[in-house]
């Protein structure tokens, strides 16, 4: 786990934050619910995309 705040998150980190599987994150990308970009060959989720999804109504929060 990273100790600094990052502007992007890996698929695994995004799944952990959302409390879902990595497959669900990939599905959300395909459906356009999350945006993803490639950095150094890896698919990453911009922090702004994750924050936008979490702020939408209907997303469960603990």
mmCIF file of the N, C-alpha and C atoms, coordinates in Angstrom:
data_MODEL
# 
_entry.id   MODEL 
# 
loop_
_atom_site.group_PDB 
_atom_site.id 
_atom_site.type_symbol 
_atom_site.label_atom_id 
_atom_site.label_alt_id 
_atom_site.label_comp_id 
_atom_site.label_asym_id 
_atom_site.label_entity_id 
_atom_site.label_seq_id 
_atom_site.pdbx_PDB_ins_code 
_atom_site.Cartn_x 
_atom_site.Cartn_y 
_atom_site.Cartn_z 
_atom_site.occupancy 
_atom_site.B_iso_or_equiv 
_atom_site.pdbx_formal_charge 
_atom_site.auth_seq_id 
_atom_site.auth_comp_id 
_atom_site.auth_asym_id 
_atom_site.auth_atom_id 
_atom_site.pdbx_PDB_model_num 
ATOM 1   N N  . UNK A 1 1  ? 0.843   -1.174 0.000   1.00 0.00 ? 1  UNK A N  1 
ATOM 2   C CA . UNK A 1 1  ? 0.000   0.000  0.000   1.00 0.00 ? 1  UNK A CA 1 
ATOM 3   C C  . UNK A 1 1  ? 0.889   1.238  0.000   1.00 0.00 ? 1  UNK A C  1 
ATOM 4   N N  . UNK A 1 2  ? 0.478   2.225  -0.718  1.00 0.00 ? 2  UNK A N  1 
ATOM 5   C CA . UNK A 1 2  ? 1.239   3.464  -0.802  1.00 0.00 ? 2  UNK A CA 1 
ATOM 6   C C  . UNK A 1 2  ? 1.021   4.318  0.434   1.00 0.00 ? 2  UNK A C  1 
ATOM 7   N N  . UNK A 1 3  ? 2.051   5.082  0.770   1.00 0.00 ? 3  UNK A N  1 
ATOM 8   C CA . UNK A 1 3  ? 1.920   5.964  1.925   1.00 0.00 ? 3  UNK A CA 1 
ATOM 9   C C  . UNK A 1 3  ? 1.621   7.396  1.519   1.00 0.00 ? 3  UNK A C  1 
ATOM 10  N N  . UNK A 1 4  ? 1.830   7.744  0.254   1.00 0.00 ? 4  UNK A N  1 
ATOM 11  C CA . UNK A 1 4  ? 1.546   9.101  -0.203  1.00 0.00 ? 4  UNK A CA 1 
ATOM 12  C C  . UNK A 1 4  ? 0.251   9.120  -1.008  1.00 0.00 ? 4  UNK A C  1 
ATOM 13  N N  . UNK A 1 5  ? -0.350  10.282 -1.090  1.00 0.00 ? 5  UNK A N  1 
ATOM 14  C CA . UNK A 1 5  ? -1.578  10.432 -1.859  1.00 0.00 ? 5  UNK A CA 1 
ATOM 15  C C  . UNK A 1 5  ? -1.208  10.460 -3.335  1.00 0.00 ? 5  UNK A C  1 
ATOM 16  N N  . UNK A 1 6  ? -1.898  9.671  -4.123  1.00 0.00 ? 6  UNK A N  1 
ATOM 17  C CA . UNK A 1 6  ? -1.596  9.561  -5.540  1.00 0.00 ? 6  UNK A CA 1 
ATOM 18  C C  . UNK A 1 6  ? -2.712  10.171 -6.366  1.00 0.00 ? 6  UNK A C  1 
ATOM 19  N N  . UNK A 1 7  ? -2.356  10.631 -7.565  1.00 0.00 ? 7  UNK A N  1 
ATOM 20  C CA . UNK A 1 7  ? -3.378  11.180 -8.452  1.00 0.00 ? 7  UNK A CA 1 
ATOM 21  C C  . UNK A 1 7  ? -4.060  10.085 -9.262  1.00 0.00 ? 7  UNK A C  1 
ATOM 22  N N  . UNK A 1 8  ? -3.504  8.869  -9.212  1.00 0.00 ? 8  UNK A N  1 
ATOM 23  C CA . UNK A 1 8  ? -4.114  7.726  -9.896  1.00 0.00 ? 8  UNK A CA 1 
ATOM 24  C C  . UNK A 1 8  ? -4.091  6.515  -8.974  1.00 0.00 ? 8  UNK A C  1 
ATOM 25  N N  . UNK A 1 9  ? -4.965  5.556  -9.273  1.00 0.00 ? 9  UNK A N  1 
ATOM 26  C CA . UNK A 1 9  ? -5.063  4.332  -8.477  1.00 0.00 ? 9  UNK A CA 1 
ATOM 27  C C  . UNK A 1 9  ? -5.022  3.132  -9.406  1.00 0.00 ? 9  UNK A C  1 
ATOM 28  N N  . UNK A 1 10 ? -4.402  2.059  -8.948  1.00 0.00 ? 10 UNK A N  1 
ATOM 29  C CA . UNK A 1 10 ? -4.409  0.822  -9.716  1.00 0.00 ? 10 UNK A CA 1 
ATOM 30  C C  . UNK A 1 10 ? -5.812  0.214  -9.662  1.00 0.00 ? 10 UNK A C  1 
ATOM 31  N N  . UNK A 1 11 ? -6.036  -0.771 -10.491 1.00 0.00 ? 11 UNK A N  1 
ATOM 32  C CA . UNK A 1 11 ? -7.314  -1.483 -10.471 1.00 0.00 ? 11 UNK A CA 1 
ATOM 33  C C  . UNK A 1 11 ? -7.520  -2.113 -9.097  1.00 0.00 ? 11 UNK A C  1 
ATOM 34  N N  . UNK A 1 12 ? -6.477  -2.710 -8.548  1.00 0.00 ? 12 UNK A N  1 
ATOM 35  C CA . UNK A 1 12 ? -6.566  -3.355 -7.232  1.00 0.00 ? 12 UNK A CA 1 
ATOM 36  C C  . UNK A 1 12 ? -6.916  -2.339 -6.142  1.00 0.00 ? 12 UNK A C  1 
ATOM 37  N N  . UNK A 1 13 ? -6.250  -1.192 -6.146  1.00 0.00 ? 13 UNK A N  1 
ATOM 38  C CA . UNK A 1 13 ? -6.542  -0.155 -5.148  1.00 0.00 ? 13 UNK A CA 1 
ATOM 39  C C  . UNK A 1 13 ? -7.975  0.349  -5.276  1.00 0.00 ? 13 UNK A C  1 
ATOM 40  N N  . UNK A 1 14 ? -8.413  0.547  -6.512  1.00 0.00 ? 14 UNK A N  1 
ATOM 41  C CA . UNK A 1 14 ? -9.775  1.027  -6.748  1.00 0.00 ? 14 UNK A CA 1 
ATOM 42  C C  . UNK A 1 14 ? -10.788 0.019  -6.233  1.00 0.00 ? 14 UNK A C  1 
ATOM 43  N N  . UNK A 1 15 ? -10.547 -1.260 -6.500  1.00 0.00 ? 15 UNK A N  1 
ATOM 44  C CA . UNK A 1 15 ? -11.449 -2.309 -6.010  1.00 0.00 ? 15 UNK A CA 1 
ATOM 45  C C  . UNK A 1 15 ? -11.505 -2.300 -4.489  1.00 0.00 ? 15 UNK A C  1 
ATOM 46  N N  . UNK A 1 16 ? -10.356 -2.122 -3.840  1.00 0.00 ? 16 UNK A N  1 
ATOM 47  C CA . UNK A 1 16 ? -10.308 -2.097 -2.375  1.00 0.00 ? 16 UNK A CA 1 
ATOM 48  C C  . UNK A 1 16 ? -11.102 -0.912 -1.833  1.00 0.00 ? 16 UNK A C  1 
ATOM 49  N N  . UNK A 1 17 ? -10.914 0.265  -2.419  1.00 0.00 ? 17 UNK A N  1 
ATOM 50  C CA . UNK A 1 17 ? -11.629 1.467  -1.965  1.00 0.00 ? 17 UNK A CA 1 
ATOM 51  C C  . UNK A 1 17 ? -13.136 1.280  -2.109  1.00 0.00 ? 17 UNK A C  1 
ATOM 52  N N  . UNK A 1 18 ? -13.558 0.686  -3.225  1.00 0.00 ? 18 UNK A N  1 
ATOM 53  C CA . UNK A 1 18 ? -14.987 0.503  -3.486  1.00 0.00 ? 18 UNK A CA 1 
ATOM 54  C C  . UNK A 1 18 ? -15.561 -0.723 -2.775  1.00 0.00 ? 18 UNK A C  1 
ATOM 55  N N  . UNK A 1 19 ? -14.711 -1.612 -2.302  1.00 0.00 ? 19 UNK A N  1 
ATOM 56  C CA . UNK A 1 19 ? -15.188 -2.827 -1.643  1.00 0.00 ? 19 UNK A CA 1 
ATOM 57  C C  . UNK A 1 19 ? -15.779 -3.829 -2.612  1.00 0.00 ? 19 UNK A C  1 
ATOM 58  N N  . UNK A 1 20 ? -15.198 -3.888 -3.819  1.00 0.00 ? 20 UNK A N  1 
ATOM 59  C CA . UNK A 1 20 ? -15.683 -4.801 -4.858  1.00 0.00 ? 20 UNK A CA 1 
ATOM 60  C C  . UNK A 1 20 ? -14.497 -5.570 -5.434  1.00 0.00 ? 20 UNK A C  1 
ATOM 61  N N  . UNK A 1 21 ? -14.785 -6.505 -6.327  1.00 0.00 ? 21 UNK A N  1 
ATOM 62  C CA . UNK A 1 21 ? -13.716 -7.258 -6.977  1.00 0.00 ? 21 UNK A CA 1 
ATOM 63  C C  . UNK A 1 21 ? -13.107 -6.435 -8.112  1.00 0.00 ? 21 UNK A C  1 
ATOM 64  N N  . UNK A 1 22 ? -11.942 -6.862 -8.559  1.00 0.00 ? 22 UNK A N  1 
ATOM 65  C CA . UNK A 1 22 ? -11.300 -6.192 -9.684  1.00 0.00 ? 22 UNK A CA 1 
ATOM 66  C C  . UNK A 1 22 ? -12.141 -6.328 -10.952 1.00 0.00 ? 22 UNK A C  1 
ATOM 67  N N  . UNK A 1 23 ? -12.854 -7.445 -11.081 1.00 0.00 ? 23 UNK A N  1 
ATOM 68  C CA . UNK A 1 23 ? -13.738 -7.639 -12.229 1.00 0.00 ? 23 UNK A CA 1 
ATOM 69  C C  . UNK A 1 23 ? -14.834 -6.594 -12.294 1.00 0.00 ? 23 UNK A C  1 
ATOM 70  N N  . UNK A 1 24 ? -15.355 -6.214 -11.137 1.00 0.00 ? 24 UNK A N  1 
ATOM 71  C CA . UNK A 1 24 ? -16.394 -5.181 -11.093 1.00 0.00 ? 24 UNK A CA 1 
ATOM 72  C C  . UNK A 1 24 ? -15.809 -3.841 -11.531 1.00 0.00 ? 24 UNK A C  1 
ATOM 73  N N  . UNK A 1 25 ? -14.564 -3.569 -11.169 1.00 0.00 ? 25 UNK A N  1 
ATOM 74  C CA . UNK A 1 25 ? -13.916 -2.323 -11.594 1.00 0.00 ? 25 UNK A CA 1 
ATOM 75  C C  . UNK A 1 25 ? -13.770 -2.314 -13.114 1.00 0.00 ? 25 UNK A C  1 
ATOM 76  N N  . UNK A 1 26 ? -13.323 -3.426 -13.695 1.00 0.00 ? 26 UNK A N  1 
ATOM 77  C CA . UNK A 1 26 ? -13.213 -3.507 -15.156 1.00 0.00 ? 26 UNK A CA 1 
ATOM 78  C C  . UNK A 1 26 ? -14.577 -3.310 -15.822 1.00 0.00 ? 26 UNK A C  1 
ATOM 79  N N  . UNK A 1 27 ? -15.616 -3.871 -15.232 1.00 0.00 ? 27 UNK A N  1 
ATOM 80  C CA . UNK A 1 27 ? -16.966 -3.703 -15.773 1.00 0.00 ? 27 UNK A CA 1 
ATOM 81  C C  . UNK A 1 27 ? -17.386 -2.231 -15.711 1.00 0.00 ? 27 UNK A C  1 
ATOM 82  N N  . UNK A 1 28 ? -17.084 -1.568 -14.611 1.00 0.00 ? 28 UNK A N  1 
ATOM 83  C CA . UNK A 1 28 ? -17.417 -0.148 -14.464 1.00 0.00 ? 28 UNK A CA 1 
ATOM 84  C C  . UNK A 1 28 ? -16.693 0.691  -15.515 1.00 0.00 ? 28 UNK A C  1 
ATOM 85  N N  . UNK A 1 29 ? -15.477 0.312  -15.848 1.00 0.00 ? 29 UNK A N  1 
ATOM 86  C CA . UNK A 1 29 ? -14.733 1.015  -16.898 1.00 0.00 ? 29 UNK A CA 1 
ATOM 87  C C  . UNK A 1 29 ? -15.421 0.806  -18.242 1.00 0.00 ? 29 UNK A C  1 
ATOM 88  N N  . UNK A 1 30 ? -15.771 -0.449 -18.548 1.00 0.00 ? 30 UNK A N  1 
ATOM 89  C CA . UNK A 1 30 ? -16.443 -0.745 -19.825 1.00 0.00 ? 30 UNK A CA 1 
ATOM 90  C C  . UNK A 1 30 ? -17.765 -0.010 -19.955 1.00 0.00 ? 30 UNK A C  1 
ATOM 91  N N  . UNK A 1 31 ? -18.488 0.132  -18.844 1.00 0.00 ? 31 UNK A N  1 
ATOM 92  C CA . UNK A 1 31 ? -19.792 0.804  -18.858 1.00 0.00 ? 31 UNK A CA 1 
ATOM 93  C C  . UNK A 1 31 ? -19.674 2.327  -18.821 1.00 0.00 ? 31 UNK A C  1 
ATOM 94  N N  . UNK A 1 32 ? -18.464 2.829  -18.651 1.00 0.00 ? 32 UNK A N  1 
ATOM 95  C CA . UNK A 1 32 ? -18.259 4.270  -18.608 1.00 0.00 ? 32 UNK A CA 1 
ATOM 96  C C  . UNK A 1 32 ? -18.503 4.897  -17.248 1.00 0.00 ? 32 UNK A C  1 
ATOM 97  N N  . UNK A 1 33 ? -18.642 4.072  -16.215 1.00 0.00 ? 33 UNK A N  1 
ATOM 98  C CA . UNK A 1 33 ? -18.850 4.602  -14.867 1.00 0.00 ? 33 UNK A CA 1 
ATOM 99  C C  . UNK A 1 33 ? -17.551 5.114  -14.262 1.00 0.00 ? 33 UNK A C  1 
ATOM 100 N N  . UNK A 1 34 ? -16.443 4.546  -14.698 1.00 0.00 ? 34 UNK A N  1 
ATOM 101 C CA . UNK A 1 34 ? -15.111 4.992  -14.294 1.00 0.00 ? 34 UNK A CA 1 
ATOM 102 C C  . UNK A 1 34 ? -14.295 5.243  -15.549 1.00 0.00 ? 34 UNK A C  1 
ATOM 103 N N  . UNK A 1 35 ? -13.435 6.238  -15.513 1.00 0.00 ? 35 UNK A N  1 
ATOM 104 C CA . UNK A 1 35 ? -12.512 6.446  -16.623 1.00 0.00 ? 35 UNK A CA 1 
ATOM 105 C C  . UNK A 1 35 ? -11.175 5.828  -16.252 1.00 0.00 ? 35 UNK A C  1 
ATOM 106 N N  . UNK A 1 36 ? -10.480 5.340  -17.252 1.00 0.00 ? 36 UNK A N  1 
ATOM 107 C CA . UNK A 1 36 ? -9.176  4.721  -17.030 1.00 0.00 ? 36 UNK A CA 1 
ATOM 108 C C  . UNK A 1 36 ? -8.217  5.226  -18.095 1.00 0.00 ? 36 UNK A C  1 
ATOM 109 N N  . UNK A 1 37 ? -6.954  5.203  -17.754 1.00 0.00 ? 37 UNK A N  1 
ATOM 110 C CA . UNK A 1 37 ? -5.925  5.583  -18.719 1.00 0.00 ? 37 UNK A CA 1 
ATOM 111 C C  . UNK A 1 37 ? -4.727  4.668  -18.533 1.00 0.00 ? 37 UNK A C  1 
ATOM 112 N N  . UNK A 1 38 ? -3.893  4.611  -19.548 1.00 0.00 ? 38 UNK A N  1 
ATOM 113 C CA . UNK A 1 38 ? -2.693  3.776  -19.466 1.00 0.00 ? 38 UNK A CA 1 
ATOM 114 C C  . UNK A 1 38 ? -1.503  4.649  -19.075 1.00 0.00 ? 38 UNK A C  1 
ATOM 115 N N  . UNK A 1 39 ? -0.780  4.181  -18.080 1.00 0.00 ? 39 UNK A N  1 
ATOM 116 C CA . UNK A 1 39 ? 0.469   4.825  -17.682 1.00 0.00 ? 39 UNK A CA 1 
ATOM 117 C C  . UNK A 1 39 ? 1.530   3.749  -17.594 1.00 0.00 ? 39 UNK A C  1 
ATOM 118 N N  . UNK A 1 40 ? 2.558   3.886  -18.407 1.00 0.00 ? 40 UNK A N  1 
ATOM 119 C CA . UNK A 1 40 ? 3.641   2.900  -18.440 1.00 0.00 ? 40 UNK A CA 1 
ATOM 120 C C  . UNK A 1 40 ? 3.106   1.491  -18.666 1.00 0.00 ? 40 UNK A C  1 
ATOM 121 N N  . UNK A 1 41 ? 2.077   1.377  -19.502 1.00 0.00 ? 41 UNK A N  1 
ATOM 122 C CA . UNK A 1 41 ? 1.513   0.081  -19.847 1.00 0.00 ? 41 UNK A CA 1 
ATOM 123 C C  . UNK A 1 41 ? 0.485   -0.455 -18.871 1.00 0.00 ? 41 UNK A C  1 
ATOM 124 N N  . UNK A 1 42 ? 0.277   0.230  -17.752 1.00 0.00 ? 42 UNK A N  1 
ATOM 125 C CA . UNK A 1 42 ? -0.696  -0.224 -16.742 1.00 0.00 ? 42 UNK A CA 1 
ATOM 126 C C  . UNK A 1 42 ? -1.955  0.611  -16.837 1.00 0.00 ? 42 UNK A C  1 
ATOM 127 N N  . UNK A 1 43 ? -3.072  -0.030 -16.627 1.00 0.00 ? 43 UNK A N  1 
ATOM 128 C CA . UNK A 1 43 ? -4.351  0.659  -16.589 1.00 0.00 ? 43 UNK A CA 1 
ATOM 129 C C  . UNK A 1 43 ? -4.532  1.248  -15.196 1.00 0.00 ? 43 UNK A C  1 
ATOM 130 N N  . UNK A 1 44 ? -4.787  2.554  -15.123 1.00 0.00 ? 44 UNK A N  1 
ATOM 131 C CA . UNK A 1 44 ? -4.972  3.224  -13.836 1.00 0.00 ? 44 UNK A CA 1 
ATOM 132 C C  . UNK A 1 44 ? -6.234  4.078  -13.873 1.00 0.00 ? 44 UNK A C  1 
ATOM 133 N N  . UNK A 1 45 ? -6.766  4.334  -12.697 1.00 0.00 ? 45 UNK A N  1 
ATOM 134 C CA . UNK A 1 45 ? -7.977  5.133  -12.537 1.00 0.00 ? 45 UNK A CA 1 
ATOM 135 C C  . UNK A 1 45 ? -7.578  6.481  -11.951 1.00 0.00 ? 45 UNK A C  1 
ATOM 136 N N  . UNK A 1 46 ? -7.888  7.591  -12.636 1.00 0.00 ? 46 UNK A N  1 
ATOM 137 C CA . UNK A 1 46 ? -7.598  8.899  -12.056 1.00 0.00 ? 46 UNK A CA 1 
ATOM 138 C C  . UNK A 1 46 ? -8.387  9.107  -10.762 1.00 0.00 ? 46 UNK A C  1 
ATOM 139 N N  . UNK A 1 47 ? -7.767  9.756  -9.802  1.00 0.00 ? 47 UNK A N  1 
ATOM 140 C CA . UNK A 1 47 ? -8.408  10.031 -8.524  1.00 0.00 ? 47 UNK A CA 1 
ATOM 141 C C  . UNK A 1 47 ? -9.722  10.784 -8.728  1.00 0.00 ? 47 UNK A C  1 
ATOM 142 N N  . UNK A 1 48 ? -9.754  11.696 -9.692  1.00 0.00 ? 48 UNK A N  1 
ATOM 143 C CA . UNK A 1 48 ? -10.972 12.475 -9.948  1.00 0.00 ? 48 UNK A CA 1 
ATOM 144 C C  . UNK A 1 48 ? -12.129 11.580 -10.384 1.00 0.00 ? 48 UNK A C  1 
ATOM 145 N N  . UNK A 1 49 ? -11.842 10.535 -11.153 1.00 0.00 ? 49 UNK A N  1 
ATOM 146 C CA . UNK A 1 49 ? -12.885 9.616  -11.594 1.00 0.00 ? 49 UNK A CA 1 
ATOM 147 C C  . UNK A 1 49 ? -13.444 8.818  -10.421 1.00 0.00 ? 49 UNK A C  1 
ATOM 148 N N  . UNK A 1 50 ? -12.555 8.363  -9.552  1.00 0.00 ? 50 UNK A N  1 
ATOM 149 C CA . UNK A 1 50 ? -12.985 7.609  -8.377  1.00 0.00 ? 50 UNK A CA 1 
ATOM 150 C C  . UNK A 1 50 ? -13.799 8.499  -7.440  1.00 0.00 ? 50 UNK A C  1 
ATOM 151 N N  . UNK A 1 51 ? -13.347 9.720  -7.210  1.00 0.00 ? 51 UNK A N  1 
ATOM 152 C CA . UNK A 1 51 ? -14.085 10.646 -6.343  1.00 0.00 ? 51 UNK A CA 1 
ATOM 153 C C  . UNK A 1 51 ? -15.461 10.961 -6.919  1.00 0.00 ? 51 UNK A C  1 
ATOM 154 N N  . UNK A 1 52 ? -15.540 11.120 -8.248  1.00 0.00 ? 52 UNK A N  1 
ATOM 155 C CA . UNK A 1 52 ? -16.826 11.402 -8.891  1.00 0.00 ? 52 UNK A CA 1 
ATOM 156 C C  . UNK A 1 52 ? -17.798 10.242 -8.676  1.00 0.00 ? 52 UNK A C  1 
ATOM 157 N N  . UNK A 1 53 ? -17.317 9.017  -8.856  1.00 0.00 ? 53 UNK A N  1 
ATOM 158 C CA . UNK A 1 53 ? -18.175 7.849  -8.661  1.00 0.00 ? 53 UNK A CA 1 
ATOM 159 C C  . UNK A 1 53 ? -18.656 7.767  -7.216  1.00 0.00 ? 53 UNK A C  1 
ATOM 160 N N  . UNK A 1 54 ? -17.763 8.003  -6.276  1.00 0.00 ? 54 UNK A N  1 
ATOM 161 C CA . UNK A 1 54 ? -18.132 7.921  -4.861  1.00 0.00 ? 54 UNK A CA 1 
ATOM 162 C C  . UNK A 1 54 ? -19.112 9.013  -4.440  1.00 0.00 ? 54 UNK A C  1 
ATOM 163 N N  . UNK A 1 55 ? -19.134 10.122 -5.153  1.00 0.00 ? 55 UNK A N  1 
ATOM 164 C CA . UNK A 1 55 ? -20.032 11.219 -4.782  1.00 0.00 ? 55 UNK A CA 1 
ATOM 165 C C  . UNK A 1 55 ? -21.426 11.069 -5.386  1.00 0.00 ? 55 UNK A C  1 
ATOM 166 N N  . UNK A 1 56 ? -21.595 10.108 -6.298  1.00 0.00 ? 56 UNK A N  1 
ATOM 167 C CA . UNK A 1 56 ? -22.900 9.919  -6.932  1.00 0.00 ? 56 UNK A CA 1 
ATOM 168 C C  . UNK A 1 56 ? -23.887 9.280  -5.963  1.00 0.00 ? 56 UNK A C  1 
ATOM 169 N N  . UNK A 1 57 ? -25.155 9.687  -6.043  1.00 0.00 ? 57 UNK A N  1 
ATOM 170 C CA . UNK A 1 57 ? -26.177 9.061  -5.199  1.00 0.00 ? 57 UNK A CA 1 
ATOM 171 C C  . UNK A 1 57 ? -26.301 7.574  -5.541  1.00 0.00 ? 57 UNK A C  1 
ATOM 172 N N  . UNK A 1 58 ? -26.590 6.787  -4.540  1.00 0.00 ? 58 UNK A N  1 
ATOM 173 C CA . UNK A 1 58 ? -26.791 5.358  -4.769  1.00 0.00 ? 58 UNK A CA 1 
ATOM 174 C C  . UNK A 1 58 ? -25.549 4.524  -4.568  1.00 0.00 ? 58 UNK A C  1 
ATOM 175 N N  . UNK A 1 59 ? -24.400 5.163  -4.366  1.00 0.00 ? 59 UNK A N  1 
ATOM 176 C CA . UNK A 1 59 ? -23.177 4.415  -4.093  1.00 0.00 ? 59 UNK A CA 1 
ATOM 177 C C  . UNK A 1 59 ? -23.089 4.218  -2.589  1.00 0.00 ? 59 UNK A C  1 
ATOM 178 N N  . UNK A 1 60 ? -23.105 2.952  -2.126  1.00 0.00 ? 60 UNK A N  1 
ATOM 179 C CA . UNK A 1 60 ? -23.070 2.704  -0.675  1.00 0.00 ? 60 UNK A CA 1 
ATOM 180 C C  . UNK A 1 60 ? -21.799 3.246  -0.042  1.00 0.00 ? 60 UNK A C  1 
ATOM 181 N N  . UNK A 1 61 ? -21.938 3.786  1.143   1.00 0.00 ? 61 UNK A N  1 
ATOM 182 C CA . UNK A 1 61 ? -20.803 4.294  1.909   1.00 0.00 ? 61 UNK A CA 1 
ATOM 183 C C  . UNK A 1 61 ? -20.829 3.668  3.290   1.00 0.00 ? 61 UNK A C  1 
ATOM 184 N N  . UNK A 1 62 ? -19.655 3.393  3.830   1.00 0.00 ? 62 UNK A N  1 
ATOM 185 C CA . UNK A 1 62 ? -19.569 2.840  5.191   1.00 0.00 ? 62 UNK A CA 1 
ATOM 186 C C  . UNK A 1 62 ? -19.422 3.939  6.203   1.00 0.00 ? 62 UNK A C  1 
# 
